[in-house]
């Protein structure tokens, strides 16, 4: 096929409530040359059965089960290591892609020769009802900009492995996605944003990211223990982060 292969990585842990909708949103893409690697982090529900049912009718769907529960970082890294595509994309097991998401993003990346892109995303209630609130992607963001504004949604990201060096996610329990983007932006000058909201981000009550106190602690930990920023700079960028986090939600 003329379209480069896109490897889509999805960590799965007890995701039976929304997993089918996520997989269907990938199958509905107007861009057809993809594989989705669903990494089962020892789910205790029917997630594995749901994936295997989809596999019967679509050989682009790959199932990988971890030997022990290890968290999203290990799951995503297992997906990265098994990915066959030139492009690496991510979608969480409760988020939804719009049908034109990959087509718009890959076309833009190929035309402009970009290694790292992301899109705007729309907030969605737990029951799937869309809200009017959109997290708007800037046209581009660099390392210092991302420290101040964690605007890059994991389910919106696509990486071109022909441009960006091989990467894996840091083995931290929370905030591994932002830590990864910062790691990449130490080498790449910018990540480039697409204005259209091409992802619906589900606000799930029990998810880690829905807990604002945990989110604050997670970001502070990224500054101090992953990026090894000093106390003064951590405090400085943390103030901007809090401001931008509030602005995204109102």
C-alpha positions in Angstrom: 0.0 0.0 0.0 1.1 3.6 -0.6 0.0 4.7 2.8 2.8 4.1 5.4 1.8 1.6 8.2 0.6 3.2 11.5 1.1 1.2 14.7 -1.5 2.2 17.3 -0.7 1.3 20.9 -3.4 0.9 23.5 -2.8 -0.3 27.1 -5.7 -2.3 28.4 -6.6 -2.9 32.0 -10.2 -3.8 33.0 -11.4 -1.7 30.1 -14.6 -3.7 29.1 -16.9 -0.8 29.5 -15.5 1.4 26.7 -13.0 -0.8 24.8 -15.4 -1.8 22.0 -16.1 1.8 21.2 -12.4 2.6 21.1 -11.6 -0.2 18.7 -14.5 0.6 16.5 -13.3 4.2 16.3 -10.0 2.9 15.0 -11.7 0.6 12.5 -13.8 3.5 11.2 -10.7 5.5 10.2 -10.6 6.7 6.6 -6.9 5.9 6.7 -6.8 2.1 6.4 -3.2 1.0 6.7 -2.9 0.5 10.4 -2.4 -2.1 13.1 -3.6 -1.7 16.7 -1.6 -3.4 19.4 -3.8 -3.9 22.5 -1.6 -4.7 25.5 -3.5 -6.5 28.2 -2.1 -5.6 31.6 -3.6 -8.7 33.3 -7.2 -7.5 33.1 -9.7 -9.3 35.4 -12.7 -8.5 33.3 -13.8 -9.4 29.8 -11.3 -7.2 28.0 -9.4 -10.1 26.5 -12.6 -11.8 25.2 -13.7 -8.5 23.6 -10.4 -8.1 21.8 -10.3 -11.7 20.6 -13.8 -11.4 19.2 -12.7 -8.3 17.1 -9.7 -10.3 16.0 -11.9 -12.9 14.3 -12.9 -10.4 11.7 -9.9 -8.0 11.5 -6.3 -9.2 11.3 -5.0 -5.7 11.9 -5.9 -6.1 15.6 -3.1 -7.6 17.7 -3.4 -8.9 21.2 -0.5 -9.0 23.6 -0.8 -10.1 27.3 1.7 -9.1 29.9 2.9 -11.7 32.4 2.1 -9.5 35.3 0.3 -6.3 36.0 2.9 -3.6 35.3 1.2 -0.3 34.5 0.7 1.9 31.4 4.4 2.6 30.8 5.4 -1.1 30.5 2.3 -1.7 28.4 3.0 1.1 26.0 6.7 0.1 25.8 5.7 -3.5 24.9 3.6 -2.0 22.2 6.4 0.2 20.9 8.8 -2.8 20.8 6.3 -4.9 18.8 5.2 -2.1 16.4 5.9 -2.7 12.7 4.8 0.7 11.5 6.8 3.7 10.5 4.4 5.8 12.6 3.5 5.2 16.2 0.2 6.5 17.5 -1.5 6.1 20.9 -5.1 5.8 21.9 -6.3 5.1 25.4 -8.9 2.3 25.9 -11.7 4.8 26.8 -11.1 7.5 24.2 -12.6 7.9 20.7 -11.0 8.9 17.5 -12.9 10.8 14.9 -12.9 8.9 11.5 -10.6 11.4 9.7 -8.1 11.6 12.5 -5.2 9.5 11.1 -5.8 10.7 7.5 -5.5 14.4 8.4 -2.5 13.8 10.7 -0.4 11.5 8.5 -1.0 13.7 5.4 0.1 16.7 7.4 3.2 15.0 8.7 4.3 13.6 5.3 3.7 16.9 3.6 5.7 19.0 6.1 8.2 16.3 7.0 7.3 16.4 10.8 8.3 13.9 13.4 6.0 14.7 16.2 2.4 15.9 16.0 -0.7 16.1 18.2 -4.2 17.5 17.9 -6.9 19.3 19.8 -9.3 17.1 21.7 -12.9 17.5 23.0 -13.9 16.5 26.5 -16.6 13.8 26.7 -18.6 12.8 29.7 -18.3 9.3 31.1 -21.6 8.3 29.3 -20.2 9.3 25.9 -22.0 12.7 25.8 -19.8 15.3 24.1 -19.2 18.6 25.8 -18.5 22.0 24.3 -15.1 22.2 25.9 -12.1 21.7 23.7 -8.4 21.5 24.7 -7.0 23.5 21.8 -3.6 22.5 20.4 -1.1 25.3 19.8 0.5 25.4 16.3 3.7 24.2 17.9 5.3 23.7 21.3 8.8 23.2 22.5 10.4 21.7 25.7 10.0 24.7 27.9 6.5 25.4 26.6 5.4 21.9 27.5 6.8 22.3 31.0 4.4 25.2 31.5 1.4 23.7 29.7 0.8 19.9 29.5 -1.5 20.4 26.5 -0.5 17.2 24.6 -3.1 14.6 25.0 -1.7 11.0 24.7 -4.5 9.8 22.5 -3.8 12.6 20.0 -0.1 11.9 19.4 1.6 10.5 16.3 5.4 9.9 16.1 7.3 9.3 12.8 10.1 6.8 13.6 12.0 7.8 10.5 12.5 11.2 12.0 12.4 10.8 15.8 15.0 8.4 17.4 13.7 5.2 19.0 12.0 6.0 22.3 10.4 4.3 25.2 8.3 5.7 28.0 9.9 6.3 31.4 8.9 3.7 33.9 6.9 5.9 36.2 3.4 5.0 37.3 1.8 8.4 36.5 2.6 11.1 34.0 4.7 8.8 31.7 3.1 10.3 28.6 4.1 13.9 29.4 7.5 12.7 30.5 7.9 11.0 27.1 7.0 14.1 25.1 9.5 16.1 27.2 12.2 13.4 26.5 11.5 13.6 22.8 11.5 17.4 22.8 15.0 17.4 24.3 16.1 16.3 20.7 13.3 17.5 18.5 12.8 21.3 18.4 9.0 21.3 18.3 5.9 19.1 18.5 3.4 20.5 16.0 -0.3 20.9 16.8 -3.4 20.4 14.6 -6.2 22.8 15.4 -9.1 20.4 14.7 -10.4 18.4 17.6 -9.9 14.9 16.3 -10.2 13.0 19.6 -12.9 12.7 22.2 -11.3 12.4 25.6 -13.5 10.6 28.1 -13.7 11.9 31.7 -14.0 8.8 33.7 -14.7 9.2 37.5 -12.1 6.7 38.7 -9.4 7.4 36.2 -6.0 8.7 37.5 -6.2 11.8 35.4 -9.6 12.8 36.7 -8.2 13.3 40.2 -6.9 16.9 40.3 -4.8 16.4 43.4 -3.1 13.4 41.8 -2.6 15.3 38.6 -0.8 18.1 40.5 1.4 15.6 42.3 2.1 13.7 39.1 3.3 16.9 37.3 5.5 18.0 40.3 7.0 14.5 40.3 7.8 14.8 36.6 9.6 18.1 37.1 11.6 17.0 40.1 12.2 13.3 39.7 12.1 12.7 35.9 13.3 15.9 34.4 15.5 16.6 37.5 14.6 20.3 37.5 15.8 22.4 40.4 13.3 23.6 43.1 13.2 27.2 41.7 12.5 26.3 38.1 10.1 23.5 39.2 8.1 26.1 41.2 8.2 28.6 38.3 6.9 26.3 35.6 4.5 24.7 38.0 2.7 28.0 38.4 2.2 28.2 34.7 1.1 24.6 34.6 -1.6 25.2 37.2 -2.8 28.3 35.4 -3.1 26.5 32.0 -4.7 23.5 33.6 -7.4 25.7 35.1 -7.8 27.5 31.7 -8.3 24.1 29.9 -11.2 23.2 32.2 -13.2 26.4 32.3 
